Amino acid sequence: GCLSFLSLLFLWVRFKLKATERQLSFRSPAKPFVQGFSIVLNMLLLFHLEGRALLQLALYALLGVVIYFGYGIFNSKLTAEKRAASVSTEMASSGGMASSSVQNKAPTT
């Protein structure tokens, strides 16, 4: 019941979305049907997993999400730009002197 409803809802949304105007070099054959069939097939496979396997899948998925977002937060260009802007703002507000939160250390060899 619920699986059928979600599958039909997904297919309806896929049909309503506007296709891209530009000519693509590759197009997937039977585009909405292949996607809908793969979602239904994957959900059926998930429903037939044992409890322990499903728990392991959930833990590995959670670990993957934590690693993905952790890496993205600490290595994003936007974060680096914000840090550089805040350091330059601190430097300007302190009259060119390093603030107490920024320590200048000589590199050790």
DOZAFI-398983 format. One record per residue: residue number from 1; residue in three letters; x, y, z of N, C-alpha, C in turn. Coordinates in steps of 0.001 Angstrom, whole numbers. Example, Ala and Ser with C-alpha at 12.3 -4.5 7.8 and 13.67 -1.06 7.14 Angstrom:
// DOZAFI-398983
+-----+-----+---------+---------+---------+---------+---------+---------+---------+---------+---------+
:   n : res :     npx :     npy :     npz :    capx :    capy :    capz :     cpx :     cpy :     cpz :
+-----+-----+---------+---------+---------+---------+---------+---------+---------+---------+---------+
:   1 : Ala :   13190 :   -5690 :    7800 :   12300 :   -4500 :    7800 :   13200 :   -3300 :    7800 :
:   2 : Ser :   12850 :   -2250 :    7080 :   13670 :   -1060 :    7140 :   12900 :      30 :    7870 :
+-----+-----+---------+---------+---------+---------+---------+---------+---------+---------+---------+
This chain:
// DOZAFI-398983
+-----+-----+---------+---------+---------+---------+---------+---------+---------+---------+---------+
:   n : res :     npx :     npy :     npz :    capx :    capy :    capz :     cpx :     cpy :     cpz :
+-----+-----+---------+---------+---------+---------+---------+---------+---------+---------+---------+
:   1 : Gly :     800 :   -1186 :       0 :       0 :       0 :       0 :     850 :    1260 :       0 :
:   2 : Cys :    1646 :    1421 :    1060 :    2459 :    2636 :    1194 :    3542 :    2686 :     126 :
:   3 : Leu :    4146 :    1533 :    -163 :    5193 :    1454 :   -1180 :    4641 :    1813 :   -2556 :
:   4 : Ser :    3464 :    1304 :   -2863 :    2833 :    1615 :   -4149 :    2515 :    3097 :   -4240 :
:   5 : Phe :    2001 :    3661 :   -3161 :    1676 :    5088 :   -3159 :    2919 :    5939 :   -3383 :
:   6 : Leu :    4008 :    5613 :   -2658 :    5242 :    6380 :   -2817 :    5817 :    6243 :   -4221 :
:   7 : Ser :    5743 :    5063 :   -4792 :    6243 :    4849 :   -6151 :    5445 :    5663 :   -7154 :
:   8 : Leu :    4120 :    5628 :   -7029 :    3276 :    6401 :   -7945 :    3485 :    7906 :   -7754 :
:   9 : Leu :    3658 :    8329 :   -6507 :    3910 :    9743 :   -6244 :    5222 :   10178 :   -6885 :
:  10 : Phe :    6261 :    9354 :   -6756 :    7546 :    9673 :   -7364 :    7417 :    9777 :   -8879 :
:  11 : Leu :    6747 :    8811 :   -9499 :    6583 :    8849 :  -10952 :    5780 :   10068 :  -11392 :
:  12 : Trp :    4766 :   10427 :  -10646 :    3966 :   11607 :  -10988 :    4829 :   12873 :  -10940 :
:  13 : Val :    5657 :   12999 :   -9891 :    6537 :   14164 :   -9773 :    7534 :   14192 :  -10927 :
:  14 : Arg :    8085 :   13025 :  -11291 :    9050 :   12962 :  -12395 :    8406 :   13400 :  -13708 :
:  15 : Phe :    7148 :   13036 :  -13939 :    6477 :   13446 :  -15172 :    6179 :   14941 :  -15174 :
:  16 : Lys :    5930 :   15519 :  -14010 :    5583 :   16937 :  -13925 :    6806 :   17853 :  -14026 :
:  17 : Leu :    7990 :   17347 :  -13680 :    9180 :   18181 :  -13748 :    9510 :   18507 :  -15199 :
:  18 : Lys :    9926 :   19731 :  -15416 :   10257 :   20173 :  -16762 :   11627 :   19623 :  -17155 :
:  19 : Ala :   11707 :   19077 :  -18335 :   12980 :   18546 :  -18835 :   13897 :   19695 :  -19228 :
:  20 : Thr :   15175 :   19421 :  -19247 :   16142 :   20439 :  -19628 :   15974 :   20825 :  -21094 :
:  21 : Glu :   16230 :   22087 :  -21392 :   16044 :   22604 :  -22746 :   17231 :   22278 :  -23654 :
:  22 : Arg :   18409 :   22141 :  -23084 :   19593 :   21929 :  -23929 :   19699 :   20460 :  -24335 :
:  23 : Gln :   20374 :   20234 :  -25433 :   20554 :   18886 :  -25948 :   21691 :   18201 :  -25194 :
:  24 : Leu :   21404 :   17096 :  -24563 :   22399 :   16357 :  -23815 :   23044 :   15301 :  -24702 :
:  25 : Ser :   24300 :   14960 :  -24395 :   24990 :   13962 :  -25199 :   24483 :   12551 :  -24889 :
:  26 : Phe :   23935 :   12345 :  -23705 :   23403 :   11033 :  -23341 :   22104 :   11208 :  -22579 :
:  27 : Arg :   21149 :   10384 :  -22903 :   19889 :   10382 :  -22180 :   19578 :    8966 :  -21746 :
:  28 : Ser :   19068 :    8824 :  -20568 :   18708 :    7513 :  -20034 :   17455 :    7003 :  -20736 :
:  29 : Pro :   17477 :    5745 :  -21180 :   16276 :    5202 :  -21831 :   15153 :    4987 :  -20820 :
:  30 : Ala :   13939 :    5258 :  -21219 :   12749 :    5088 :  -20373 :   12959 :    5755 :  -19026 :
:  31 : Lys :   13344 :    7007 :  -19087 :   13834 :    7741 :  -17924 :   12999 :    7581 :  -16646 :
:  32 : Pro :   11745 :    7939 :  -16593 :   11065 :    7848 :  -15291 :   10803 :    6410 :  -14854 :
:  33 : Phe :   10669 :    5488 :  -15793 :   10341 :    4115 :  -15426 :   11537 :    3386 :  -14834 :
:  34 : Val :   12714 :    3605 :  -15381 :   13915 :    2965 :  -14844 :   14184 :    3467 :  -13429 :
:  35 : Gln :   14028 :    4748 :  -13205 :   14241 :    5309 :  -11870 :   13211 :    4775 :  -10883 :
:  36 : Gly :   11967 :    4768 :  -11272 :   10913 :    4264 :  -10389 :   11085 :    2790 :  -10078 :
:  37 : Phe :   11430 :    1992 :  -11104 :   11640 :     561 :  -10891 :   12814 :     314 :   -9950 :
:  38 : Ser :   13894 :    1076 :  -10100 :   15063 :     868 :   -9230 :   14744 :    1244 :   -7788 :
:  39 : Ile :   13933 :    2271 :   -7572 :   13536 :    2645 :   -6211 :   12696 :    1535 :   -5587 :
:  40 : Val :   11733 :    1017 :   -6324 :   10881 :     -55 :   -5809 :   11714 :   -1296 :   -5526 :
:  41 : Leu :   12612 :   -1664 :   -6427 :   13441 :   -2843 :   -6235 :   14350 :   -2697 :   -5013 :
:  42 : Asn :   14957 :   -1533 :   -4847 :   15822 :   -1310 :   -3688 :   15036 :   -1321 :   -2384 :
:  43 : Met :   13831 :    -786 :   -2386 :   13007 :    -823 :   -1176 :   12621 :   -2258 :    -828 :
:  44 : Leu :   12309 :   -3063 :   -1840 :   11984 :   -4462 :   -1589 :   13194 :   -5203 :   -1008 :
:  45 : Leu :   14369 :   -4932 :   -1531 :   15578 :   -5559 :    -996 :   15810 :   -5152 :     460 :
:  46 : Leu :   15575 :   -3877 :     778 :   15739 :   -3415 :    2152 :   14734 :   -4069 :    3092 :
:  47 : Phe :   13503 :   -4261 :    2629 :   12474 :   -4858 :    3473 :   12768 :   -6321 :    3797 :
:  48 : His :   13558 :   -6976 :    2958 :   13850 :   -8392 :    3172 :   15153 :   -8617 :    3929 :
:  49 : Leu :   15787 :   -7569 :    4404 :   16994 :   -7726 :    5214 :   16618 :   -8158 :    6627 :
:  50 : Glu :   17512 :   -8904 :    7250 :   17305 :   -9273 :    8647 :   17592 :   -8062 :    9524 :
:  51 : Gly :   17158 :   -8133 :   10776 :   17301 :   -7004 :   11701 :   18740 :   -6578 :   11910 :
:  52 : Arg :   19635 :   -7561 :   12089 :   21045 :   -7224 :   12335 :   21671 :   -6558 :   11109 :
:  53 : Ala :   21374 :   -7071 :    9926 :   21917 :   -6486 :    8699 :   21379 :   -5071 :    8493 :
:  54 : Leu :   20121 :   -4867 :    8825 :   19535 :   -3533 :    8694 :   20165 :   -2555 :    9676 :
:  55 : Leu :   20465 :   -3034 :   10885 :   21146 :   -2198 :   11870 :   22553 :   -1844 :   11401 :
:  56 : Gln :   23266 :   -2815 :   10848 :   24602 :   -2538 :   10323 :   24545 :   -1536 :    9180 :
:  57 : Leu :   23566 :   -1690 :    8307 :   23401 :    -751 :    7200 :   23152 :     663 :    7724 :
:  58 : Ala :   22286 :     769 :    8732 :   21988 :    2087 :    9303 :   23220 :    2701 :    9955 :
:  59 : Leu :   24008 :    1894 :   10666 :   25219 :    2418 :   11315 :   26257 :    2864 :   10290 :
:  60 : Tyr :   26470 :    2067 :    9243 :   27423 :    2456 :    8211 :   26939 :    3690 :    7448 :
:  61 : Ala :   25638 :    3791 :    7214 :   25105 :    4980 :    6548 :   25302 :    6213 :    7428 :
:  62 : Leu :   25063 :    6071 :    8730 :   25277 :    7179 :    9656 :   26748 :    7590 :    9695 :
:  63 : Leu :   27639 :    6609 :    9732 :   29068 :    6899 :    9708 :   29455 :    7628 :    8424 :
:  64 : Gly :   28914 :    7192 :    7318 :   29185 :    7854 :    6037 :   28696 :    9293 :    6015 :
:  65 : Val :   27514 :    9542 :    6572 :   26970 :   10904 :    6619 :   27842 :   11798 :    7502 :
:  66 : Val :   28287 :   11270 :    8648 :   29144 :   12052 :    9547 :   30466 :   12391 :    8865 :
:  67 : Ile :   31084 :   11417 :    8203 :   32345 :   11677 :    7500 :   32132 :   12673 :    6368 :
:  68 : Tyr :   31062 :   12510 :    5598 :   30779 :   13382 :    4467 :   30608 :   14842 :    4903 :
:  69 : Phe :   29745 :   15067 :    5896 :   29506 :   16433 :    6331 :   30682 :   16988 :    7133 :
:  70 : Gly :   31352 :   16135 :    7905 :   32532 :   16591 :    8638 :   33616 :   17066 :    7700 :
:  71 : Tyr :   33886 :   16314 :    6653 :   34888 :   16720 :    5676 :   34453 :   18009 :    4970 :
:  72 : Gly :   33185 :   18066 :    4597 :   32692 :   19239 :    3880 :   32756 :   20511 :    4709 :
:  73 : Ile :   32452 :   20402 :    5999 :   32465 :   21584 :    6859 :   33877 :   22109 :    7042 :
:  74 : Phe :   34828 :   21206 :    7276 :   36189 :   21642 :    7575 :   37030 :   21923 :    6341 :
:  75 : Asn :   36586 :   21511 :    5157 :   37386 :   21714 :    3954 :   36671 :   22516 :    2877 :
:  76 : Ser :   35594 :   23193 :    3217 :   34870 :   23960 :    2207 :   35552 :   25292 :    1950 :
:  77 : Lys :   35418 :   25773 :     736 :   35991 :   27072 :     365 :   35267 :   28204 :    1091 :
:  78 : Leu :   33978 :   28044 :    1305 :   33198 :   29075 :    1984 :   33673 :   29251 :    3416 :
:  79 : Thr :   33945 :   28148 :    4109 :   34444 :   28238 :    5479 :   35808 :   28915 :    5507 :
:  80 : Ala :   36668 :   28580 :    4556 :   37998 :   29198 :    4496 :   37878 :   30700 :    4236 :
:  81 : Glu :   36957 :   31089 :    3369 :   36758 :   32516 :    3091 :   36239 :   33243 :    4330 :
:  82 : Lys :   35326 :   32615 :    5073 :   34803 :   33241 :    6288 :   35890 :   33384 :    7333 :
:  83 : Arg :   36746 :   32354 :    7462 :   37844 :   32442 :    8422 :   38806 :   33562 :    8037 :
:  84 : Ala :   39137 :   33660 :    6760 :   40050 :   34706 :    6304 :   39446 :   36087 :    6536 :
:  85 : Ala :   38143 :   36218 :    6302 :   37480 :   37505 :    6512 :   37459 :   37869 :    7988 :
:  86 : Ser :   37218 :   36894 :    8864 :   37181 :   37205 :   10295 :   38571 :   37541 :   10818 :
:  87 : Val :   39610 :   36878 :   10297 :   40979 :   37192 :   10725 :   41356 :   38589 :   10257 :
:  88 : Ser :   40997 :   38953 :    9022 :   41328 :   40283 :    8534 :   40538 :   41356 :    9286 :
:  89 : Thr :   39305 :   41041 :    9698 :   38513 :   41973 :   10493 :   39136 :   42155 :   11869 :
:  90 : Glu :   39607 :   41055 :   12478 :   40269 :   41143 :   13776 :   41554 :   41964 :   13673 :
:  91 : Met :   42286 :   41741 :   12597 :   43546 :   42464 :   12411 :   43274 :   43959 :   12239 :
:  92 : Ala :   42229 :   44290 :   11491 :   41907 :   45698 :   11255 :   41401 :   46364 :   12532 :
:  93 : Ser :   40625 :   45643 :   13335 :   40074 :   46246 :   14542 :   41132 :   46410 :   15634 :
:  94 : Ser :   42192 :   45592 :   15583 :   43221 :   45715 :   16605 :   44381 :   46600 :   16147 :
:  95 : Gly :   44208 :   47271 :   15034 :   45228 :   48182 :   14546 :   46454 :   47473 :   13990 :
:  96 : Gly :   46252 :   46304 :   13392 :   47350 :   45579 :   12798 :   48041 :   44638 :   13756 :
:  97 : Met :   47693 :   44694 :   15027 :   48291 :   43793 :   16019 :   47456 :   42523 :   16083 :
:  98 : Ala :   48098 :   41419 :   16306 :   47385 :   40154 :   16427 :   46579 :   40170 :   17714 :
:  99 : Ser :   45344 :   39691 :   17636 :   44505 :   39663 :   18830 :   44925 :   38495 :   19712 :
: 100 : Ser :   44330 :   38416 :   20893 :   44709 :   37377 :   21834 :   44288 :   35984 :   21348 :
: 101 : Ser :   43289 :   35923 :   20460 :   42848 :   34623 :   19999 :   43746 :   34082 :   18892 :
: 102 : Val :   44518 :   34956 :   18268 :   45426 :   34544 :   17200 :   46831 :   34643 :   17729 :
: 103 : Gln :   47530 :   33533 :   17770 :   48891 :   33539 :   18284 :   49871 :   33347 :   17144 :
: 104 : Asn :   50907 :   34156 :   17101 :   51942 :   34013 :   16095 :   53054 :   33174 :   16677 :
: 105 : Lys :   53279 :   32027 :   16075 :   54318 :   31149 :   16544 :   55327 :   30952 :   15441 :
: 106 : Ala :   56584 :   30922 :   15787 :   57628 :   30646 :   14809 :   57626 :   29164 :   14536 :
: 107 : Pro :   57793 :   28776 :   13262 :   57802 :   27347 :   12948 :   59000 :   26655 :   13573 :
: 108 : Thr :   58765 :   25482 :   14106 :   59854 :   24721 :   14709 :   60380 :   23709 :   13719 :
: 109 : Thr :   61666 :   23497 :   13764 :   62256 :   22553 :   12830 :   62759 :   21327 :   13541 :
+-----+-----+---------+---------+---------+---------+---------+---------+---------+---------+---------+
